[in-house]
Structure formats: C-alpha cells, structure tokens
C-alpha cells in the first residue's frame, strides 16, 4: 500500500526549477503507488506565526489564525512523508516555506508535550549557485529535533532561469535523481 506525501513547495515560481524537481519526484512517487499532494505556498495566503501558544485547542483547526494553512493541516496530519521544497534564497530556504513550516507548530500544540507527529522527510532545492550548506544544516537539525527520518535530499545548483534545469547536465541528472528517489518510496 502506498504512502501519503505532502510537498510544501516554497518557490514563488510554479514553473521554476524547484517545481521541475518536485514534478519529477512526484512522478516517481505516484508511479510507485503513493498519493502526493503539493501545495504552492507562494499562491497561498499564509500569515507568519504569532508565537501566541494559542493553538492546539481544536485539533481539526489547530491554529488560532484562519488562513490557507487550514488547507495544509489535514494533508500534513495524514501524510507519512513531508517534502520540503525551496529555491535557495540568501543561503537558506525561502520565506514562503519557513513561514508555512513555522505554522505547523500548532499541530504539535495538540499534544500536551508539544510532540510533533512522526514523519519521514525529503529536502528538494534548486539554486543559481551551489551553497546549500546552511539549508542542509537547518534540515538536518530540524529532522533530528522533530524525530523525523530523512529519506534523502536532491540539491541542484547551477540553475536560475525558469526551465534552465532541463538544459544542463547537472539539472537533468538531478531531475532523474528526484524521480528515482520518488520511485524508491
């Protein structure tokens, strides 16, 4: 039986290089019988976390803020695997992804000990350069802190313009790597 996956795509470009990677990943994952739901965070109205510790009182609608996170919460809670996808912005993940991920804390607030649901995870990123160290550091520490298990990372550098990923050797290699990773899950 397939797994349920959620892709949190923090790229503001729906047809950009990050989205090309998630599309390849998704194709492989769905071919292997998994269910994949992708959210394009740049198209959504998601407010930043207020740090109010007011969430968790209603686990069906865990945050006190009512915005497009209401669409993400049910898929996140059901998902076995969370794919974090982002272009590299100033040596880290995009603000769109960070904002949405911060708001997932409301789900942890549903547990009296603030435990996050156990998940497996994947990191997918595209960038003009190759400086992924800060993002990998964040992802590795996040995974450890949440008690999640990483299934892999696909990091593609050397691509900036929309569609450029398909025109470079590294890009084509990384698109295949994303597909193969999805296929193995």
C-alpha positions in Angstrom: 0.0 0.0 0.0 1.3 3.4 -1.0 2.2 6.2 1.4 0.7 9.7 1.7 3.0 12.5 0.9 2.7 16.3 1.1 5.0 18.6 -0.8 5.4 22.1 0.7 6.7 24.0 -2.4 8.2 27.3 -1.2 9.1 28.5 -4.7 7.1 31.6 -5.9 7.6 30.3 -9.5 5.1 27.5 -10.3 7.1 26.6 -13.4 10.5 27.1 -12.0 13.4 24.8 -11.4 12.3 23.8 -7.9 8.9 22.8 -9.3 10.5 20.8 -12.1 12.3 18.8 -9.3 9.1 18.3 -7.3 7.3 17.2 -10.5 10.0 14.6 -11.2 9.9 13.4 -7.6 6.1 13.3 -7.7 6.0 11.3 -11.0 8.3 8.6 -9.4 6.4 8.5 -6.2 3.0 8.2 -7.9 4.3 5.5 -10.2 5.2 3.5 -7.1 1.6 3.8 -5.8 1.9 6.8 -3.4 -0.5 9.6 -3.1 1.1 13.0 -3.4 -0.5 16.4 -2.6 1.5 19.5 -3.5 0.9 23.0 -2.1 2.4 26.0 -3.9 2.9 28.2 -0.9 3.6 31.3 -3.0 0.0 31.2 -4.2 -1.4 30.9 -0.7 -2.4 33.4 2.0 -0.3 32.2 5.0 0.4 34.6 7.8 3.5 34.3 10.0 3.4 32.5 13.4 2.4 34.9 16.2 4.1 32.9 18.9 0.9 33.1 20.9 0.9 29.5 22.1 -2.9 29.6 21.5 -3.0 26.7 19.1 -3.9 23.1 19.7 -7.3 23.7 21.4 -9.1 22.3 18.3 -7.0 19.7 16.6 -9.3 19.9 13.5 -8.3 23.5 13.1 -5.2 23.8 15.3 -4.1 27.4 14.8 -5.9 30.5 16.1 -5.2 32.2 12.7 -7.6 31.2 10.0 -5.9 31.4 6.6 -4.8 29.0 3.9 -3.0 26.8 6.5 -6.4 25.3 7.0 -5.9 23.6 3.7 -2.5 22.2 4.7 -3.2 21.0 8.2 -5.4 18.0 7.2 -3.0 16.8 4.5 0.0 17.3 6.8 -1.6 15.3 9.6 -2.4 12.4 7.2 1.0 12.4 5.5 3.6 9.8 6.2 6.2 11.9 4.3 6.8 15.6 4.2 8.8 17.0 1.2 10.3 20.4 1.9 11.0 22.1 -1.5 12.5 25.5 -2.0 14.8 27.6 -4.1 18.0 28.7 -2.3 17.3 32.3 -1.1 20.2 34.0 0.7 21.8 30.7 1.6 18.7 29.2 3.1 15.1 28.1 2.4 12.6 30.6 1.1 10.4 32.7 3.4 7.3 31.1 2.0 8.5 27.6 3.2 9.8 28.9 6.5 6.5 30.7 7.3 4.3 27.7 6.5 6.6 25.3 8.4 6.6 27.6 11.5 2.8 27.4 11.5 2.9 23.6 11.7 3.8 24.1 15.4 0.0 24.5 16.0 -0.3 20.7 15.3 2.4 20.0 17.9 0.3 22.1 20.3 -2.4 19.5 20.1 -0.1 17.2 22.1 0.3 18.1 25.8 4.1 17.6 25.5 4.3 19.6 22.2 5.4 16.5 20.3 5.3 16.7 16.6 3.8 13.9 14.6 6.5 11.4 13.5 7.2 11.7 9.7 9.7 10.8 7.1 11.0 13.7 5.1 12.8 14.8 1.9 14.6 18.1 1.0 14.4 19.3 -2.6 16.2 22.5 -3.6 17.3 24.4 -6.7 19.8 27.3 -6.8 21.9 29.5 -9.1 24.9 28.6 -7.0 25.9 25.5 -5.0 25.9 26.9 -1.4 23.4 24.5 0.2 25.3 24.1 3.5 23.1 26.4 5.6 19.9 24.8 4.3 21.3 21.3 4.9 22.3 22.3 8.4 18.8 23.6 9.1 17.1 20.5 7.6 19.4 18.0 9.4 18.8 19.8 12.8 15.1 20.0 12.1 14.9 16.3 11.3 16.8 15.4 14.5 14.8 17.8 16.7 11.4 16.5 15.4 12.4 12.9 15.5 11.8 12.5 11.8 13.7 10.3 9.4 15.2 11.7 6.2 14.7 9.7 3.0 17.1 11.9 1.0 18.0 15.2 -0.4 18.0 16.4 -4.0 20.0 19.7 -4.3 20.5 21.1 -7.8 22.9 24.1 -8.3 23.8 26.0 -11.4 20.2 26.8 -12.4 18.4 30.2 -12.2 16.2 31.0 -15.2 12.9 29.2 -15.5 13.4 25.9 -17.2 17.2 26.1 -17.1 17.3 22.8 -15.1 16.4 20.8 -18.2 19.2 22.4 -20.2 22.2 21.5 -18.1 23.8 18.1 -17.5 23.6 18.6 -13.7 20.0 19.7 -14.0 19.0 16.6 -16.0 20.9 14.4 -13.6 19.1 16.0 -10.6 15.7 15.6 -12.3 16.4 11.9 -12.7 17.7 11.7 -9.1 14.4 13.3 -7.9 12.4 10.8 -10.0 14.4 7.8 -8.7 14.0 9.0 -5.1 10.3 9.2 -5.5 10.2 5.8 -7.1 12.1 4.2 -4.2 9.5 5.3 -1.7 
